[in-house]
């Protein structure tokens, strides 16, 4: 055997041992997904979202969730603020939930899901700071659930979305007991199923678990008659239906499965159904390749940050889908290039227009339906 061959015989296994012994920042979990659908399987791909108009460009950053009240749109932004946008597109800072002199996202807060109730209170779920309701006229706020609250022995580290029933009962998801919101890429790469659907009872002040074992639990939406909840499980590309009334109270079933992308927020459509935002498309990333191969993820994260891995293997795409109450797809709206809108987190349907939120974009997008 030649000297180079001898050297390689020694070095290659040695490198393998060294790589194996290198610590990984987390222990990825393996799981199986169905083969991802082709984008045009359910309904044809279109370019309708390319007609959307960018508004308040470079004046807002990451308007994740959107609510409409008295002609104004309210949203939460990446710098921890709740903002109001009037019909003339004039922007007002309403309040900040975090510290006045804050230096990071945990201290400043990151508002995610927003809901107005009939009594005019704005309910806010902040990724780090917890669950609040706020009087937007006076600025008076009440914290209902704090960040880090222990529920059934597990902390709430990453609050995500909420829905409020007419009697004041609040349903909300938390995405992780370990990772913060700004670590959501690590959360997705790890694949753990420690996410839950929780219930806050305003009478007792107690928080209880309705669903557990979710992977990256996300959007929550009540049905019109409040008989069931839809709950997005982003890491499994599906939506659960959780029954609140009748003989099926406490039961759950799959509402929509094997969707073409990660599922973010779910909101009502003006036709009586639901808008579902899908910020990342499976056939434009390597999530399905990584899912059953935890060893591959573990190898890669020893050398590259999860953010670098995802950014270098993901292409932007804009997609929202409307579902009827029975679960069938009514329509889809696409921006196949992601050039106008991408990474959409939520749809606000006013009847005449759709407003599209995003956790990363420096603008709001508006699509006229007229």
VOGU-3710 file (C-alpha; in Angstrom, 3 decimals, decimal comma):
1> xxxxxxxxxx> 0,000/0,000/0,000  1,375/3,399/-0,953  2,149/6,046/1,623  -0,753/8,338/0,535  -3,169/5,412/0,854  -1,901/4,617/4,319  -2,292/8,256/5,352  -5,859/8,383/4,012  -6,698/5,113/5,726  -5,688/6,664/9,029
11> xxxxxxxxxx> -6,909/10,229/8,551  -10,403/9,620/7,142  -11,610/7,467/10,073  -9,908/9,878/12,467  -11,816/12,810/10,976  -15,007/10,798/11,280  -14,363/10,144/14,966  -13,575/13,818/15,608  -16,773/14,936/13,843  -18,795/12,362/15,769
21> xxxxxxxxxx> -17,374/13,586/19,072  -17,977/17,264/18,326  -20,875/18,532/20,452  -24,092/19,537/18,695  -26,075/22,531/20,002  -29,191/20,337/20,223  -30,362/16,778/19,579  -32,573/16,652/16,458  -35,666/14,434/16,444  -36,561/12,311/13,424
31> xxxxxxxxxx> -40,097/12,083/12,047  -41,905/11,088/8,861  -43,940/13,344/6,585  -46,094/12,411/3,630  -44,604/13,253/0,252  -45,120/16,995/-0,242  -47,880/17,843/-2,694  -46,980/19,612/-5,890  -47,990/23,229/-5,700  -50,725/22,861/-8,308
41> xxxxxxxxxx> -52,207/19,606/-6,978  -55,253/21,098/-5,232  -55,779/24,235/-7,316  -53,658/25,738/-10,103  -50,721/27,940/-9,186  -51,426/31,584/-10,049  -49,779/34,973/-9,733  -52,623/36,869/-8,047  -50,452/38,068/-5,162  -48,146/39,821/-7,594
51> xxxxxxxxxx> -50,929/42,401/-7,949  -50,586/43,283/-4,271  -49,537/46,796/-3,332  -46,796/47,416/-0,790  -47,840/50,030/1,742  -45,825/51,781/4,457  -42,687/50,369/2,893  -39,674/50,776/5,204  -41,932/52,320/7,851  -42,879/49,068/9,571
61> xxxxxxxxxx> -40,895/45,895/10,157  -42,413/42,472/10,630  -46,143/43,282/10,985  -46,991/39,704/12,029  -50,677/39,953/12,964  -53,353/42,426/11,842  -56,700/43,447/13,323  -59,301/45,915/12,062  -61,272/48,287/14,311  -63,236/51,442/13,509
71> xxxxxxxxxx> -61,516/51,858/10,152  -57,997/51,432/11,558  -55,564/48,532/11,319  -53,553/47,533/14,371  -50,405/45,433/14,225  -47,397/44,404/16,281  -43,904/44,978/14,924  -40,427/43,514/15,305  -39,294/46,329/17,626  -41,959/45,473/20,199
81> xxxxxxxxxx> -44,500/48,172/19,328  -48,243/48,050/18,765  -49,051/50,414/15,907  -52,232/51,865/14,427  -52,661/52,662/10,726  -55,573/54,859/9,689  -57,344/55,024/6,330  -54,885/57,693/5,141  -51,996/55,330/5,904  -50,860/57,509/8,785
91> xxxxxxxxxx> -49,012/55,505/11,407  -49,300/55,976/15,172  -47,391/54,171/17,909  -50,010/52,990/20,398  -47,849/51,341/23,054  -44,949/49,050/23,835  -45,289/46,144/26,221  -41,580/45,843/26,961  -39,142/47,915/28,965  -38,734/51,578/28,053
101> xxxxxxxxxx> -34,971/51,232/27,773  -34,632/47,773/26,294  -31,748/46,272/24,397  -32,969/42,931/23,102  -36,105/41,160/21,935  -36,797/39,479/25,261  -36,829/42,848/27,066  -38,502/44,826/24,264  -41,081/42,157/23,532  -42,293/40,805/20,211
111> xxxxxxxxxx> -46,089/41,094/19,750  -47,506/38,242/17,677  -51,228/37,385/17,718  -53,734/40,243/18,153  -57,516/40,148/18,732  -60,130/42,776/19,535  -63,108/41,708/21,626  -66,615/43,153/21,555  -65,894/45,259/24,645  -63,091/47,030/22,755
121> xxxxxxxxxx> -60,151/45,437/24,540  -57,144/44,457/22,465  -55,766/41,054/23,424  -52,081/40,647/22,638  -49,868/37,616/22,830  -46,213/38,557/23,043  -43,674/35,870/22,205  -41,683/36,545/25,387  -43,734/38,700/27,730  -46,960/36,696/27,708
131> xxxxxxxxxx> -50,681/37,305/27,314  -52,182/40,784/27,831  -55,315/42,765/27,275  -55,053/46,489/26,641  -57,370/49,478/26,485  -55,978/51,187/23,382  -57,637/54,490/24,303  -56,107/54,825/27,760  -53,075/52,558/27,414  -54,117/50,624/30,514
141> xxxxxxxxxx> -52,857/47,060/30,298  -53,308/43,863/32,250  -50,988/40,899/32,040  -53,004/37,677/32,180  -50,205/35,124/31,739  -46,500/35,870/32,203  -43,618/34,599/30,132  -42,051/31,518/31,688  -45,260/30,463/33,451  -45,122/26,774/34,386
151> xxxxxxxxxx> -48,094/24,733/33,161  -48,182/21,024/34,024  -44,517/21,140/34,898  -43,355/22,803/31,679  -42,530/26,491/31,072  -44,075/28,640/28,369  -41,020/30,025/26,589  -42,377/30,955/23,142  -45,975/32,270/23,076  -47,437/32,327/19,567
161> xxxxxxxxxx> -51,107/32,986/18,756  -54,490/33,340/20,431  -58,249/33,354/19,987  -60,768/34,836/22,429  -64,252/33,398/22,892  -67,224/35,718/23,412  -67,352/34,797/27,128  -63,705/35,826/27,601  -62,119/32,369/27,496  -58,718/32,629/25,800
171> xxxxxxxxxx> -57,129/29,864/23,758  -53,480/30,205/22,864  -50,530/28,251/21,555  -46,978/28,216/22,715  -44,438/26,870/20,273  -41,722/25,693/22,634  -40,759/25,049/26,238  -37,101/25,540/25,291  -36,560/27,926/22,377  -37,328/31,640/22,151
181> xxxxxxxxxx> -39,002/33,180/19,115  -35,743/34,466/17,635  -34,505/30,860/17,799  -37,415/29,566/15,706  -35,053/28,154/13,077  -33,363/26,003/15,727  -36,814/24,970/16,924  -37,767/23,834/13,421  -34,425/22,099/12,872  -34,698/20,220/16,170
191> xxxxxxxxxx> -38,219/18,963/15,406  -39,303/18,516/19,023  -43,005/18,095/19,834  -43,271/20,058/23,094  -45,700/22,662/21,742  -49,201/22,929/23,237  -52,647/24,481/22,948  -53,542/26,126/26,258  -56,653/27,693/27,747  -56,772/30,730/30,032
201> xxxxxxxxxx> -59,912/30,946/32,174  -60,565/34,622/33,052  -62,774/33,661/36,002  -60,264/31,498/37,831  -57,076/32,855/36,264  -55,956/29,278/35,646  -54,096/28,008/32,583  -54,782/24,444/31,469  -53,595/22,175/28,652  -56,029/21,251/25,876
211> xxxxxxxxxx> -53,588/19,706/23,392  -49,965/18,680/23,714  -47,432/16,829/21,594  -47,507/19,444/18,830  -44,515/20,391/16,719  -44,325/24,163/16,342  -47,915/24,958/17,279  -48,935/28,215/15,660  -52,164/29,890/14,510  -55,462/29,551/16,421
221> xxxxxxxxxx> -58,928/30,429/15,118  -62,462/29,937/16,459  -65,284/28,873/14,154  -68,086/31,384/13,639  -70,383/29,576/16,083  -67,480/28,969/18,498  -68,094/25,213/18,423  -64,520/24,367/17,472  -60,994/25,695/17,162  -58,560/25,342/14,320
231> xxxxxxxxxx> -54,969/24,901/15,488  -51,984/25,082/13,146  -49,188/22,577/13,644  -46,495/24,222/11,564  -43,851/21,541/11,894  -46,181/18,823/10,601  -47,795/20,859/7,813  -51,337/20,355/9,105  -54,292/21,923/10,890  -56,157/20,314/13,790
241> xxxxxxxxxx> -59,832/20,763/14,611  -60,473/20,845/18,361  -64,122/20,585/19,433  -65,380/22,842/22,225  -69,075/21,921/22,459  -71,535/19,046/21,974  -70,836/15,386/22,599  -67,398/15,779/20,990  -66,089/18,366/23,451  -62,366/17,846/23,981
251> xxxxxxxxxx> -61,979/15,650/20,908  -59,794/16,531/17,960  -59,320/15,475/14,372  -57,297/16,569/11,377  -58,927/19,460/9,510  -56,304/19,713/6,732  -53,238/17,537/6,257  -50,093/17,380/4,143  -50,274/21,043/3,224  -47,735/22,495/0,770
261> xxxxxxxxxx> -45,979/24,605/3,391  -45,531/25,510/7,039  -48,800/26,756/8,526  -48,771/30,112/10,299  -51,802/32,132/11,397  -55,405/31,247/10,579  -58,012/34,000/10,331  -61,650/34,301/9,182  -62,500/34,975/5,558  -65,345/37,298/4,599
271> xxxxxxxxxx> -67,130/34,356/2,960  -67,387/32,438/6,230  -64,311/30,247/5,890  -60,699/30,596/6,944  -57,575/32,144/5,484  -54,395/30,177/6,119  -50,953/31,727/5,642  -48,109/29,456/4,515  -44,844/31,423/4,798  -42,415/28,702/3,671
281> xxxxxxxxxx> -43,139/26,206/0,894  -41,947/22,626/1,251  -40,813/22,210/-2,343  -38,778/25,397/-1,970  -36,819/24,159/1,056  -35,192/20,972/2,384  -37,450/20,377/5,391  -38,819/17,130/3,952  -35,284/15,921/3,288  -34,218/16,728/6,844
291> xxxxxxxxxx> -37,333/15,380/8,632  -36,511/11,624/8,640  -32,746/12,222/8,902  -31,892/13,632/12,338  -28,308/12,439/11,844  -27,973/14,755/8,824  -29,246/17,742/10,777  -26,973/16,865/13,689  -23,978/16,680/11,354  -24,746/20,005/9,651
301> xxxxxxxxxx> -25,376/21,989/12,837  -21,925/21,054/14,094  -20,436/23,203/11,330  -23,123/25,701/10,291  -25,687/27,753/12,161  -29,313/26,632/11,690  -30,040/30,084/10,235  -27,348/29,660/7,574  -28,597/26,181/6,667  -32,198/27,313/6,248
311> xxxxxxxxxx> -31,364/30,562/4,451  -29,108/28,808/1,949  -31,666/26,079/1,184  -34,916/28,085/1,074  -36,474/30,126/-1,730  -39,066/32,850/-1,079  -42,661/32,210/-2,128  -45,957/33,931/-1,388  -48,946/31,685/-0,648  -52,257/31,952/1,196
321> xxxxxxxxxx> -55,147/29,489/0,982  -58,825/29,874/1,822  -60,610/26,902/3,385  -64,332/26,344/3,875  -65,616/25,256/7,303  -65,781/21,649/6,079  -62,065/21,674/5,237  -62,102/21,862/1,456  -59,910/24,413/-0,309  -61,883/27,310/-1,784
331> xxxxxxxxxx> -59,042/29,199/-3,452  -55,367/29,949/-3,309  -53,383/33,088/-4,054  -49,723/32,880/-5,067  -46,647/34,926/-5,739  -44,479/32,133/-7,205  -41,385/34,321/-7,304  -41,789/35,895/-3,882  -40,763/39,153/-5,549  -43,770/41,142/-4,299
341> xxxxxxxxxx> -44,843/39,250/-1,170  -43,315/36,300/0,642  -43,096/34,825/4,141  -46,745/35,738/4,750  -47,822/35,228/8,360  -51,481/36,292/8,319  -54,388/37,508/6,189  -56,796/40,253/7,266  -59,927/40,078/5,089  -62,003/43,280/5,135
351> xxxxxxxxxx> -64,335/42,114/2,367  -62,998/44,542/-0,209  -59,286/43,919/0,364  -56,845/41,457/1,814  -54,050/42,810/3,998  -51,068/40,496/4,293  -48,840/40,460/7,353  -45,322/39,088/7,520  -42,951/38,374/10,384  -39,989/39,622/8,347
361> xxxxxxxxxx> -41,087/42,076/5,626  -40,571/45,863/5,997  -44,079/46,675/4,743  -47,728/45,665/4,668  -49,206/44,271/1,476  -52,716/45,058/0,260  -54,585/43,109/-2,407  -57,812/44,629/-3,693  -60,657/42,145/-4,236  -62,766/44,588/-6,235
//
